[in-house]
Amino acid sequence: MTKRLLAGMLGGAVTLAISSPAAAQFGGGPCDRATLQSLADKYVQAQQEGLPLRIPMGNWVVYNENGELSTMSQGVLSTELKIAWHRALLDEKQCKVFLEMIAPDGDHPHVIAVQFNGFGGNGSNFNVIDTDKDDWLFDAAYTLKYAQHEDWSEIPADKRATPEQLQAAADAYLNYFKDKSVQVPWGTPCARLEGSAYTAKGTPQDSCNVGVPENIDMAERSYVIDPTIGAVDVFLKMGPNKRADSHLFRIENGKIRFIHTVTNCGKDENCGFGSFADMLKKNPGMHPDIKG
């Protein structure tokens, strides 16, 4: 199938979705870990080949990228990327998939976060946050280095939190941006990977409680929750500029153990904070060496 034919088919699918948005919510059919894992694997394959139709889809498709309605033929999903590493969250209760993907090679590295529905074994309602060199604290090679170092293995069945407990822990952290009286279930050690900036060095004292901005709304939240690995991802609109943002949490024994963020800055380099390279010169500790 040629890319030109693919573009026409995908553009038409999104046009249909706009004309009947309720259809995009239609579900039904099986929703188990195996089905969702298969969809996750096919999405990664589609991104690597730049061929969105590798993903099983129904008649109605909505594709949003960086908070805006788009089409697969115009979005990053139609770009061939060498995905060096990825992580999937599988939410059987909501029948949703989350993917975190890192493509550090080539002239145009990417770090991508994706949420989508998987009803009936078909992908739908795709929401993508794509980040590259001008986005918040971006350096795909360092993001890969730190993400690979972490342990996100399965939680023993008798120690798993409920989806409600996982969401409450994530919401406490996000609510803290607006209200500093919120009690956040900080874990120790804890590591925060914000873009490529890392708060940990691999020591028992590592902390995520290193400060967040004041009076920031974390609005329009959408969740994918996977109790099997103690993880919850939240897509949201961040701050007054409504930045497209993903916050991913690993929670162990009720405490936050890891946080990853992916934030698209739109047209503002490094979200208006100046060059990330200049920030690193002033604070090289944002890319620490890791013990172990």
C-alpha positions in Angstrom: 0.0 0.0 0.0 1.4 3.4 -1.0 1.8 6.2 1.5 -0.4 8.4 -0.8 -3.3 5.8 -0.6 -2.8 5.4 3.1 -3.0 9.2 3.6 -6.3 9.3 1.7 -7.8 6.5 3.7 -6.7 7.9 7.1 -7.9 11.4 6.2 -11.3 10.0 5.3 -11.6 8.0 8.5 -11.0 11.1 10.6 -13.5 13.1 8.5 -16.1 10.5 9.3 -15.3 10.6 13.0 -15.8 14.4 13.0 -19.2 14.0 11.4 -20.3 11.5 14.0 -18.2 11.8 17.2 -20.6 9.6 19.2 -19.6 6.7 17.1 -16.0 7.0 18.2 -17.1 6.2 21.7 -18.7 2.9 20.6 -17.3 -0.2 22.4 -18.1 -3.8 23.0 -16.3 -7.1 22.6 -13.4 -8.6 24.6 -11.1 -6.5 26.7 -8.4 -8.5 28.5 -4.7 -8.1 28.9 -3.8 -10.3 25.9 -6.1 -8.3 23.6 -4.7 -4.9 24.9 -1.1 -6.2 24.7 -1.6 -7.2 21.1 -3.0 -3.7 20.3 0.0 -2.1 22.1 2.4 -4.3 20.1 0.7 -3.4 16.8 0.8 0.3 17.6 4.6 0.1 18.2 5.0 -1.7 14.9 2.9 0.9 13.2 5.0 3.7 14.6 8.3 1.9 13.6 7.1 1.5 10.0 5.1 4.8 9.7 2.1 2.7 8.7 -0.9 3.5 11.0 -3.1 0.8 9.3 -1.0 -1.8 11.1 -3.3 -1.1 14.0 -6.7 -2.8 13.9 -9.4 -0.1 13.8 -13.1 0.1 13.4 -15.0 2.4 11.0 -14.7 5.5 13.2 -11.4 6.9 14.2 -10.5 10.1 16.1 -6.8 11.1 16.2 -5.6 13.9 18.4 -2.0 15.1 18.5 -0.6 17.5 21.1 -4.1 18.4 22.2 -5.4 19.2 18.7 -7.5 17.2 16.3 -5.3 15.9 13.5 -5.1 13.0 11.1 -2.8 10.0 11.2 -1.5 10.8 7.8 -0.3 14.2 9.0 0.7 13.1 12.5 3.9 11.5 13.9 2.3 8.0 13.5 3.0 8.2 9.8 6.7 8.8 10.4 9.1 5.8 10.5 10.8 5.8 13.8 13.3 3.4 15.4 11.7 2.7 18.8 14.6 1.8 21.0 12.4 1.2 24.1 8.8 1.3 25.1 6.5 0.6 28.1 2.8 -0.3 27.9 0.0 0.1 30.5 -3.0 -2.1 30.0 -6.3 -1.0 31.6 -8.8 -3.8 31.4 -11.4 -2.0 33.4 -11.6 1.0 31.0 -10.3 -1.0 28.0 -7.5 1.4 27.3 -3.8 1.3 26.4 -1.0 3.7 27.3 2.3 3.7 25.5 5.6 5.5 26.4 8.0 5.2 23.4 11.5 6.5 23.0 13.2 7.0 19.6 16.6 8.5 20.3 18.4 7.8 17.0 18.6 9.8 13.7 18.4 13.5 13.0 15.0 13.9 14.6 14.7 12.0 18.0 11.2 11.7 19.6 9.7 10.8 22.9 6.0 9.9 22.5 3.2 9.2 24.9 -0.1 7.7 23.6 -3.5 6.8 25.1 -6.2 5.0 23.1 -9.2 2.8 23.5 -9.2 -0.9 22.7 -12.8 -2.1 22.6 -13.4 -5.2 20.7 -9.7 -5.6 19.8 -9.9 -2.3 17.7 -8.0 0.9 18.4 -9.9 4.1 18.6 -9.9 7.6 20.2 -6.1 8.0 19.8 -4.5 10.8 21.9 -0.8 11.4 21.2 1.8 13.7 22.8 4.8 14.0 20.6 8.0 15.7 21.9 11.2 16.6 20.2 14.2 18.9 20.5 12.3 22.1 21.4 10.1 20.5 24.0 10.4 20.5 27.8 13.8 19.3 29.0 14.1 17.2 25.9 17.0 14.8 25.4 15.8 11.4 24.1 19.1 9.6 24.8 19.1 10.6 28.5 15.4 9.8 28.8 16.2 6.3 27.4 19.1 5.9 29.8 17.1 6.7 32.9 13.9 4.9 31.9 15.8 1.7 31.2 17.4 1.8 34.6 14.1 1.6 36.5 12.3 -1.5 37.7 8.6 -1.5 36.8 8.1 -5.3 37.2 4.7 -6.8 38.1 3.4 -6.2 41.6 2.6 -9.4 43.5 -1.1 -10.1 43.3 -1.6 -9.9 47.1 0.1 -6.4 47.2 -1.6 -4.7 44.3 -3.5 -1.5 44.9 -7.0 -0.9 43.4 -7.4 1.4 40.4 -9.1 3.9 42.7 -6.1 3.9 45.1 -3.7 4.3 42.2 -5.7 7.2 40.8 -5.9 8.9 44.2 -2.1 8.8 44.6 -1.6 10.3 41.1 -4.3 13.0 41.7 -2.7 13.9 45.0 0.6 14.8 43.2 -1.2 16.6 40.4 -3.4 18.5 42.9 -0.3 19.6 44.8 0.5 22.0 41.9 -2.5 24.0 42.8 -2.8 23.4 46.5 0.3 22.9 48.6 -1.7 21.7 51.6 -2.4 18.4 49.7 -0.7 15.4 51.3 1.3 13.6 48.6 2.2 10.0 49.2 5.9 10.5 48.5 8.0 7.3 48.5 11.6 7.0 49.4 13.5 6.3 47.3 11.6 8.1 44.4 12.8 9.1 41.0 11.3 11.8 38.8 12.1 11.8 35.1 10.9 15.1 33.8 11.6 15.2 30.1 15.2 14.1 30.4 16.0 15.7 33.8 16.3 13.1 36.6 16.1 13.6 40.3 17.8 10.3 41.3 21.3 8.9 41.6 20.4 5.4 42.5 20.6 5.9 46.3 18.1 5.0 49.1 17.7 8.8 49.7 16.5 9.7 46.2 13.4 11.9 46.3 10.7 13.2 44.1 9.8 15.9 46.6 12.1 18.5 45.0 9.4 21.2 44.3 6.8 21.9 41.7 5.5 25.2 40.3 2.9 27.3 42.3 -0.8 27.7 41.4 -0.8 25.5 38.3 -4.0 23.9 37.0 -3.6 20.3 35.9 -6.9 20.1 34.0 -8.9 17.8 31.7 -7.4 14.6 33.1 -7.7 11.3 31.3 -6.4 8.1 33.0 -5.0 4.7 32.0 -4.5 2.5 35.1 -2.7 -0.8 35.3 -2.7 -2.4 38.8 -0.6 -5.3 37.6 2.4 -3.0 37.4 1.1 -0.5 39.9 1.0 2.3 37.3 -1.3 5.1 36.2 -0.8 7.5 33.4 -2.6 10.9 33.2 -3.1 13.0 30.1 -3.9 16.6 31.0 -3.7 20.2 30.0 -1.1 21.9 32.1 -1.0 25.5 33.3 -2.4 28.7 31.7 -1.0 27.7 28.3 -2.8 24.3 28.5 0.3 22.4 27.5 -0.4 18.8 26.3 1.2 16.8 29.1 1.5 13.1 30.2 2.3 12.3 33.8 3.1 8.6 34.4 3.4 7.1 37.9 4.6 3.9 39.4 3.2 3.3 42.9 4.5 0.7 45.4 2.9 0.0 48.8 0.8 3.2 48.4 3.8 5.4 47.8 5.0 7.1 44.6 8.2 5.4 43.4 8.7 6.8 39.9 7.3 9.7 37.9 7.7 10.3 34.1 6.6 13.4 32.3 6.2 14.1 28.6 5.3 17.7 27.8 4.8 19.3 24.4 5.7 23.0 24.4 3.9 24.1 21.2 5.8 26.9 19.5 7.6 28.0 22.7 11.2 26.6 23.0 11.5 24.6 26.2 8.0 26.0 27.2 9.3 29.5 27.3 12.2 28.9 29.8 15.0 29.4 27.3 17.4 26.9 25.8 17.6 23.6 27.7 21.3 23.4 26.7 21.9 26.6 28.6 19.9 25.3 31.6 22.2 22.2 31.6 25.3 24.3 31.6 24.1 26.1 34.8 22.9 22.9 36.4 24.6 19.7 35.0 23.1 17.8 37.9 19.9 17.6 35.9 21.6 14.6 34.1 23.1 12.8 37.0 25.2 9.6 37.0 23.4 6.6 38.4 24.8 4.2 40.9 24.1 0.5 40.4 
